[in-house]
Amino acid sequence: MIVPSVLNRAQRLLDSIQQCRVLADWHFVSELQQWCLELELRREIRSDYISEKTNWFVLVDSGYPFGEIEFYPAVEGGIQATFPHQIRNDYKEKKSRWREGKLCLDTPYRDSVFTIDPVGNVEERLFWYVNRALEWLKKAANNTLLADGEPFELPWVTKNRLSDKFYFVHDESPETFCNWQEYFGCWGRLKFSDLEQLPQAIVIDHFLTVDNKMVRRWNGRQTKLIHKKLEGFWYLAEKPVIQPPWKHPENWGELSRAISPNRDSFLECKEYIRKKLEGSKEIGIFLIGYPIPKYVGKENIEIAWYTIQLPRISSSIKDIPNGFRNNLLGRRMRAELGCFKEDAKVSYISTKNWSKNRLNSRGRIEKKLADLNIGLVGVGALGSMLAELLARLGIKKMLLLDSDVLDSGNTCRHTATLNDIGEHKVKTVHNRLLQISPHLQVLTNSDGLSGEAKAMAEILEPVDMIVDCTGSDEVIQLLSLNWWAIPKRIVSLSLGYKAQSLLVYGSYCNQFVAEDYFKWVEGPKRADEEKWENDGEVLEGSGCWSPLFPARYDDIVIAAGLCVKELERIADLDLGVNRALVYQLTQCAEAK
């Protein structure tokens, strides 16, 4: 196969790098659909894990200078250890000439001069990656890949096949770290639960001591305890359980050594597990935890857990080693020289941290709004999108009210799909929200609001903020019927013609005054009716729930985003204060 000219041009520039030598020119790897270049990289600095010369395979996408560029250690002459900023450097495929430990080179190091990947530059891009690899080797040899002040990085874990079926979930955070101060070097039992609408997630619900004392439990939404033939245990080490330079232990011998100086307590923990699981048909689950900082060199603030699938522990007399009797010592040695022997592989299952800090780390609403119990009246086009945004941004409790059933015409501007046709809107939105956040508690009412003030008060009494997204005058009238002993924030959100305007009215009050709202909305409503008439449309009903109400979904999404920001502002209102405004979508002038 003819080598593309862009690759030859990129290779020629490598001749100017003294520490780099090409061992084999470009050749095409058909099973990967990538081009491969073999290199030798040289550094003057040596370490226990890196020699002066190391061999590498560089895999490049066919679309170079775009696409991926990947550096893998060679099986012969390459590094064998795993370091930070590297995928676990295993060697599984015996026919392969390179190991699996791809280097992470596109993340800038703090003191690096090579900080920007020159994507699209034929000559410079491969040159940039080779220099980055040389810099990586230097830092790996000096043990400075994780410099003080950089985000702490957990080692890469190779997971077993069970991870394709399910994974374990916990919610450790700086807020829960204090629960563990008395338990370093200790162990105990686990109880598991499941999460509605998240069938693959198994929640670590209870951390218990060996005498059934609660250490801490799951802080997310309420769950149902399950067994699923699982027997769980935990062990908390005093320091990161990491095999130098930077990998989780591969076998039980490495695990015991990595847990030092707590090896004696770890042996006692294994003996406790042996007694519980000996001859059992249940699947044994073992969580190993250790404290970690947020940044390298800083104090520890959180517990990291990873999950091990325990081996079957034999109860057969035949498996007791020669020279031992069928007594406590013999049974212990049966496990230590059998399933727990030094070179027995440790099998890891996927473990995820679903704390609120982690799930909302890339964006969350203000705490004042997040802590409110939201009653959302109407989960049509605007309401369903608003509910989803609030769920993603960290709302903890929500009540959904809507008596409508989904029709095929709803799906063009609703979070529902055609699979949901015939279901109540509240049920569909409820199920979707539970799939978004494990911390959100969602209640539903498919009867809607009745005309009786007492019945309405009973439905809405638990909520702190009532948000009306129906665009219905009747709902506004109903909301004004009750006097609330504990003041509530009552909000009306409605869309104008073609969703080109958004009407927001909020009040923090003991009783909502409908007359004030109708007086304010008269002007925007009249302007909207004129737009209908000018376009030759017939106004039948109001609000985006009307089949004849024209509004594109992209405009509804924009409006829902504005609604979230307004709810944050209304959550901050003082008692007796109203907030009323109209957002108008306008055409921006084109840049010349």
C-alpha positions in Angstrom: 0.0 0.0 0.0 1.4 3.4 -1.0 2.3 5.6 2.0 0.5 9.0 1.8 2.9 11.9 1.0 1.8 13.7 4.2 3.1 10.9 6.4 6.5 10.9 4.6 6.8 14.7 5.0 6.0 14.3 8.7 8.6 11.6 9.1 11.4 13.6 7.5 11.1 16.3 10.1 11.8 13.7 12.8 15.4 13.5 11.5 16.0 16.8 13.3 15.3 15.3 16.7 18.5 13.9 18.0 16.8 11.7 20.7 14.6 9.9 18.0 15.5 7.2 15.6 13.2 5.6 13.1 13.4 1.8 13.4 10.8 0.9 10.6 9.1 3.2 8.1 5.3 3.6 7.8 3.3 0.5 7.2 -0.5 0.0 7.2 -2.3 -2.0 9.9 -5.4 -3.2 8.1 -7.2 -4.5 11.2 -6.9 -1.1 12.8 -7.2 0.9 9.6 -4.2 3.0 10.9 -0.6 3.7 9.8 2.2 2.5 12.0 5.7 4.0 12.6 8.3 2.3 14.8 10.6 4.6 16.8 13.4 4.4 19.3 13.4 7.3 21.8 16.5 8.1 23.9 16.9 9.9 27.2 20.0 10.4 29.2 18.1 9.9 32.5 17.5 6.3 33.7 15.2 4.9 36.4 14.2 1.6 37.9 11.5 1.3 35.2 12.8 3.2 32.2 16.1 2.4 30.3 18.1 5.0 28.3 16.6 3.6 25.1 13.0 2.6 24.6 11.1 1.4 21.6 7.6 2.6 20.5 4.9 2.0 18.0 3.1 5.2 16.8 -0.4 4.6 15.3 -1.8 7.4 13.2 -5.2 7.7 11.6 -5.5 7.7 7.8 -6.7 11.3 7.8 -3.4 12.7 9.1 -2.8 15.5 10.0 -6.2 15.1 11.6 -7.5 12.3 13.8 -5.7 10.3 16.5 -2.0 9.9 17.1 -1.2 7.1 19.6 2.1 6.1 21.3 2.3 2.5 22.5 5.3 0.8 24.2 6.9 -2.0 22.2 6.8 -5.5 23.6 10.5 -5.8 22.9 12.5 -2.9 24.2 9.6 -0.9 25.5 8.6 0.1 29.0 6.7 -2.5 30.9 5.6 -0.5 34.0 2.5 1.7 34.2 2.9 5.4 35.0 0.5 8.4 35.6 -0.9 9.8 32.3 -0.9 6.3 30.8 -3.5 3.6 30.2 -2.7 0.4 32.2 0.3 -1.1 30.4 -0.9 -4.7 30.1 0.1 -7.2 27.4 -3.0 -9.3 26.6 -2.9 -9.9 22.8 0.1 -12.3 22.4 0.3 -11.7 18.7 0.6 -7.9 19.1 4.1 -6.2 18.9 3.0 -3.5 21.3 1.6 -3.3 24.8 -1.7 -1.6 25.8 -0.2 1.3 27.8 -1.0 4.2 25.5 0.5 7.5 26.6 -1.7 10.5 27.4 0.1 13.1 25.5 -2.6 15.6 24.6 -3.0 16.8 28.2 -0.6 19.7 28.9 1.9 19.3 31.7 2.2 22.3 34.0 5.7 23.4 33.0 5.5 22.2 29.4 6.4 24.4 26.3 4.5 22.0 24.1 1.0 22.9 25.1 -1.1 23.0 22.0 -1.6 20.1 19.6 -1.0 21.6 16.1 -3.9 19.8 14.5 -3.9 20.2 10.7 -0.2 20.9 10.4 1.5 18.2 8.3 5.1 18.7 9.4 4.6 19.9 12.9 2.0 17.6 14.4 3.9 14.3 14.5 7.0 16.3 15.5 5.0 17.8 18.4 3.9 14.4 19.6 7.4 12.9 19.5 8.7 15.8 21.6 5.8 15.3 24.0 6.7 11.6 24.3 10.3 12.6 25.1 9.1 15.0 27.7 6.8 12.3 29.2 9.8 9.9 29.4 11.8 12.5 31.2 9.1 13.2 33.8 8.4 9.5 34.2 12.1 8.8 35.0 12.2 11.7 37.4 8.8 10.7 39.0 7.4 14.1 38.3 4.5 13.2 36.0 2.2 14.1 38.9 3.6 17.5 40.0 2.4 19.3 43.2 -0.7 21.3 42.5 -2.0 19.2 39.6 -5.3 17.3 39.8 -4.8 13.9 41.5 -5.2 11.1 39.0 -6.3 7.6 39.9 -4.6 4.6 38.2 -6.3 3.1 35.2 -8.2 -0.2 36.0 -8.7 -3.1 33.6 -12.3 -4.3 34.3 -13.6 -7.9 34.0 -16.6 -9.1 31.9 -19.1 -8.5 34.7 -18.6 -4.8 34.1 -20.5 -5.1 30.8 -23.6 -6.2 32.8 -23.5 -4.0 35.8 -21.3 -1.6 37.8 -21.1 -0.5 41.5 -22.0 3.0 42.5 -21.0 5.0 45.6 -21.3 8.7 46.5 -18.1 9.6 48.4 -17.3 13.3 48.6 -15.4 15.7 50.9 -18.7 16.0 52.9 -18.6 12.2 53.7 -14.8 12.0 54.4 -15.4 12.7 58.2 -17.4 9.5 58.5 -14.2 7.5 57.9 -11.7 9.1 60.3 -12.0 6.2 62.8 -11.9 3.4 60.3 -8.5 3.4 58.6 -7.1 -0.1 58.7 -10.6 -1.5 59.4 -13.1 -3.6 57.5 -16.7 -4.5 57.4 -19.8 -5.5 55.4 -21.8 -4.0 52.6 -25.5 -3.9 51.7 -26.6 -3.2 48.1 -29.6 -1.6 46.6 -30.9 -0.7 43.1 -32.0 2.5 41.5 -35.3 2.8 39.6 -34.8 3.3 35.8 -31.0 2.5 36.2 -30.9 -1.3 36.0 -27.2 -1.7 35.5 -26.3 0.4 38.6 -25.9 -1.5 41.9 -25.7 1.0 44.8 -23.4 0.5 47.7 -26.2 1.5 50.2 -24.8 0.6 53.6 -21.2 0.5 54.9 -21.4 -1.5 58.1 -18.7 -2.6 60.7 -18.4 -6.3 61.5 -20.7 -5.8 64.5 -23.4 -4.1 62.3 -22.7 -0.5 63.3 -23.5 1.9 60.5 -20.5 3.8 59.1 -22.3 5.7 56.4 -25.0 5.1 53.8 -26.0 6.2 50.3 -27.1 9.9 50.3 -29.0 9.8 46.9 -32.7 9.1 46.4 -34.4 6.4 48.3 -33.5 2.9 47.1 -34.7 -0.6 47.7 -32.3 -3.0 49.3 -31.4 -6.0 47.2 -29.4 -9.2 47.5 -29.0 -10.6 44.0 -26.9 -13.3 45.5 -24.2 -10.7 46.4 -22.2 -10.8 49.6 -20.2 -7.6 50.1 -17.2 -6.5 52.2 -15.0 -3.4 52.5 -11.5 -2.6 53.6 -10.1 0.9 54.2 -6.4 1.4 53.8 -4.4 4.3 55.3 -2.8 5.3 52.0 -3.4 4.8 48.3 -3.3 1.1 47.4 -1.1 1.6 44.3 1.7 -0.6 43.0 4.7 1.5 41.9 5.0 3.4 39.7 1.3 3.8 39.2 -1.1 0.9 38.9 -3.6 -1.0 41.0 -2.3 -4.4 42.1 -2.6 -7.3 39.6 -2.6 -10.2 42.1 -3.3 -10.9 45.8 0.4 -10.7 46.6 0.8 -7.2 45.2 -2.4 -6.2 46.9 -1.1 -7.3 50.3 2.2 -5.5 49.8 0.5 -2.3 48.6 -1.7 -2.2 51.7 1.4 -2.1 54.0 1.7 -1.0 56.8 -1.8 -2.5 57.4 -0.9 -6.0 56.3 -1.8 -7.7 59.6 -5.3 -6.1 59.6 -5.7 -7.0 55.9 -4.9 -10.7 56.7 -7.6 -10.6 59.5 -10.0 -9.1 56.9 -9.3 -11.9 54.5 -9.9 -14.4 57.2 -13.2 -12.8 58.0 -14.2 -13.0 54.4 -13.1 -16.6 54.2 -15.3 -17.6 57.1 -18.3 -15.8 55.5 -17.9 -17.1 52.0 -16.4 -20.6 52.4 -18.5 -22.9 50.3 -21.0 -20.2 49.5 -22.6 -19.9 46.1 -23.1 -16.1 46.4 -20.9 -13.7 44.5 -18.4 -12.1 46.8 -17.8 -8.3 46.3 -14.8 -6.6 48.0 -14.3 -2.9 48.0 -10.8 -1.5 48.7 -10.7 2.1 49.7 -8.1 4.7 50.4 -7.9 8.5 51.0 -7.0 10.8 48.2 -6.5 14.6 47.8 -8.1 16.8 45.1 -4.6 18.1 44.1 -1.2 16.4 44.3 0.6 17.4 47.4 -2.5 18.6 49.2 -4.4 17.1 52.2 -6.7 14.1 51.6 -10.4 15.1 51.3 -12.2 12.0 49.9 -12.2 8.2 49.9 -11.7 6.4 46.6 -13.1 2.9 46.2 -12.5 0.2 43.6 -14.3 -3.1 43.4 -12.9 -6.6 43.3 -14.9 -9.7 42.5 -13.8 -12.3 45.1 -12.9 -15.8 44.0 -14.9 -18.8 45.0 -13.6 -20.1 48.4 -13.6 -23.8 48.6 -15.0 -25.8 51.5 -13.7 -29.1 50.3 -11.5 -31.2 52.6 -9.6 -32.3 49.4 -8.3 -28.8 48.9 -6.6 -28.5 52.3 -2.8 -28.4 51.6 -0.7 -31.4 52.4 0.7 -31.2 55.9 -2.4 -29.5 57.4 -5.4 -30.9 59.2 -9.1 -30.0 58.7 -9.0 -27.3 61.4 -9.0 -23.5 61.5 -5.3 -23.3 60.4 -5.8 -25.9 57.6 -8.9 -24.1 56.3 -7.1 -20.7 56.4 -4.1 -22.1 54.5 -6.5 -23.7 52.0 -7.6 -20.1 51.1 -4.1 -18.5 51.4 -2.5 -21.1 49.1 -5.5 -21.4 46.9 -7.9 -18.6 45.9 -5.8 -15.9 47.8 -2.4 -17.2 46.7 0.3 -14.6 45.8 0.0 -14.9 42.0 -3.8 -15.3 41.9 -5.2 -12.5 39.7 -7.3 -9.8 41.2 -10.5 -9.3 39.1 -11.8 -5.7 39.0 -15.4 -4.6 38.4 -16.4 -1.1 37.2 -16.9 1.3 40.1 -18.4 4.8 39.7 -18.6 7.8 42.0 -22.0 9.4 41.6 -21.8 12.0 44.3 -23.5 15.3 43.6 -20.1 16.9 43.6 -19.0 14.7 40.7 -22.1 14.6 38.7 -22.6 18.3 38.8 -19.0 19.3 38.7 -19.3 20.8 35.2 -22.3 23.0 36.0 -24.9 23.3 38.7 -27.7 25.7 39.8 -27.4 28.0 42.8 -27.8 26.1 46.1 -30.8 28.2 47.1 -32.8 26.9 44.2 -31.3 23.4 44.3 -32.6 22.9 47.9 -36.2 23.8 47.0 -38.9 21.3 46.4 -40.3 22.2 43.0 -43.9 21.7 42.0 -44.1 21.7 38.2 -47.6 22.2 36.8 -47.7 21.2 33.2 -45.0 19.0 31.6 -45.7 19.6 28.0 -43.2 21.2 25.6 -41.8 23.9 28.0 -42.4 22.0 31.2 -40.7 18.8 30.1 -37.6 20.6 29.0 -37.5 22.7 32.1 -37.8 19.6 34.3 -34.9 18.0 32.4 -32.7 21.0 32.8 -33.4 21.3 36.5 -32.6 17.6 37.0 -29.3 17.9 35.2 -28.4 21.0 37.2 -28.9 19.5 40.6 -32.5 19.9 41.8 -33.2 17.4 44.7 -37.0 17.2 44.8 -39.7 17.6 42.2 -43.5 17.1 41.9 -44.9 16.8 38.4 -48.6 17.6 37.7 -50.3 17.0 34.4 -53.4 15.0 33.4 -52.5 14.9 29.7 -51.6 11.8 27.7 -48.8 11.8 25.1 -49.9 11.9 21.4 -47.7 11.4 18.4 -47.9 15.1 17.6 -46.3 16.0 21.0 -42.9 14.4 20.2 -41.7 17.2 17.9 -41.3 19.5 20.8 -41.2 17.3 23.9 -38.5 15.2 25.7 -40.6 12.1 25.1 -40.3 9.7 22.1 -42.7 7.7 19.9 -42.2 4.8 22.3 -44.0 6.8 24.9 -47.2 7.4 23.0 -50.3 6.7 25.1 -48.5 7.2 28.4 -49.2 10.0 30.8 -46.8 12.8 30.3 -45.9 12.8 34.0 -44.9 9.2 33.9 -42.7 9.6 30.8 -41.0 12.7 32.2 -40.7 11.0 35.7 -38.9 8.0 34.2 -36.5 10.1 32.1 -35.6 12.3 35.1 -34.7 9.3 37.2 -32.3 8.2 34.5 -30.6 11.6 34.6 -29.9 12.0 38.4 -29.6 9.4 41.1 -30.1 12.1 43.7 -33.5 13.4 42.4 -36.7 12.5 44.2 -39.6 12.7 41.8 -43.4 12.4 42.6 -46.2 12.6 40.1 -49.9 13.4 39.9 -51.7 12.6 36.7 -55.0 14.1 37.9 -53.9 17.7 37.5 -55.3 20.5 39.6 -58.9 20.4 40.5 -61.2 23.3 41.1 -61.3 22.7 44.9 -58.9 24.9 46.9 -58.6 22.3 49.6 -57.6 19.5 47.3 -55.2 21.7 45.5 -53.6 22.8 48.8 -53.1 19.2 49.8 -51.3 18.4 46.6 -49.0 21.5 46.6 -48.5 21.9 50.4 -45.1 20.0 50.5 -43.5 22.1 47.7 -41.6 25.3 48.2 -41.9 26.7 44.7 -44.9 26.2 42.3 -44.0 26.6 38.6 -46.9 26.9 36.2 -45.9 26.0 32.6 -49.4 25.4 31.2 -50.1 28.9 29.8 -53.6 28.4 31.2 -55.7 31.2 32.8 -57.6 28.6 34.8 -54.5 27.4 36.6 -53.6 31.0 37.5 -57.1 31.4 39.0 -56.7 28.1 40.9 -53.4 29.1 42.4 -55.0 32.3 43.8 -57.6 30.4 45.8 -55.4 29.3 48.7 -53.7 31.1 51.5 -50.4 29.4 52.5 -49.4 29.4 56.1 -45.8 29.0 55.0 -45.1 31.4 52.1 -44.5 29.9 48.6 -42.8 31.1 45.5 -45.4 30.9 42.8 -44.2 31.3 39.2 -45.9 31.5 35.8 -43.9 30.7 32.7 -45.5 31.0 29.3 -44.4 31.4 25.7 -45.6 33.9 23.1 -46.4 33.4 19.5 -43.8 31.0 17.8 -41.9 31.0 21.1 -40.4 34.3 20.2 -41.1 35.7 23.6 -41.1 34.3 27.2 -43.4 35.7 29.9 -42.1 35.4 33.4 -44.1 36.3 36.5 -43.0 35.3 40.0 -44.2 36.1 43.5 -43.0 35.2 47.0 -46.2 35.3 49.0 -48.8 33.7 51.3 -51.5 34.1 48.6 -51.0 34.6 44.9 -53.0 37.7 43.6 -54.4 36.6 40.2 -55.7 40.2 39.5 -52.1 41.6 39.6 -51.0 38.9 37.1 -53.8 39.5 34.6 -53.3 43.2 34.8 -49.6 42.8 34.0 -50.1 40.2 31.2 -52.7 42.2 29.3 -50.1 44.2 27.4 -47.9 41.3 26.3 -51.0 39.2 25.4 -52.5 41.9 23.2 -49.2 42.3 21.3 -49.1 38.5 20.8 -52.6 38.5 19.4 -51.7 41.1 16.9 -48.8 38.9 15.6 -51.2 36.0 15.2 -53.6 38.2 13.2 -50.8 39.7 11.0 -49.7 36.2 10.1 -53.2 35.1 9.3 -53.4 32.5 12.0 -56.4 31.6 14.1 -56.0 31.8 17.8 -57.7 28.8 19.5 -56.6 28.5 23.1 -53.4 29.8 24.6 -50.1 28.3 25.6 -47.8 25.9 23.8 -50.1 22.9 24.7 -52.5 24.0 22.1 -52.3 21.8 18.9 -52.5 25.0 16.8 -49.8 26.8 18.8 -46.7 27.1 16.4 -43.4 26.9 18.2 -40.1 25.2 17.2 -38.4 23.0 19.6 -35.0 24.8 19.4 -36.8 28.0 20.5 -38.5 26.2 23.4 -35.0 24.9 24.5 -33.7 28.5 24.6 -36.7 29.6 26.5 -36.3 26.7 29.0 -32.7 27.8 29.7 -33.9 31.4 30.4 -36.6 29.9 32.8 -33.9 28.2 34.9 -32.0 31.5 35.3 -35.3 33.3 36.3 -36.1 30.6 38.8 -32.7 31.2 40.4 -33.6 34.9 40.7 -37.1 34.2 42.0 -35.7 31.8 44.6 -33.8 34.9 46.0 -36.9 37.2 46.2 -37.8 38.7 49.6 -41.3 38.0 50.9 -44.0 40.2 49.3 -41.9 41.0 46.2 -43.0 40.2 42.7 -40.8 39.8 39.5 -42.4 40.3 36.1 -40.7 40.6 32.7 -40.9 39.6 29.1 -38.0 38.1 27.1 -38.1 38.9 23.4 -36.1 36.9 20.8 -34.6 39.3 18.3 -32.6 38.9 15.1 -29.0 39.9 15.6 -27.3 41.9 12.9 -24.9 39.9 10.7 -21.2 40.7 11.0 -19.7 42.3 7.9 
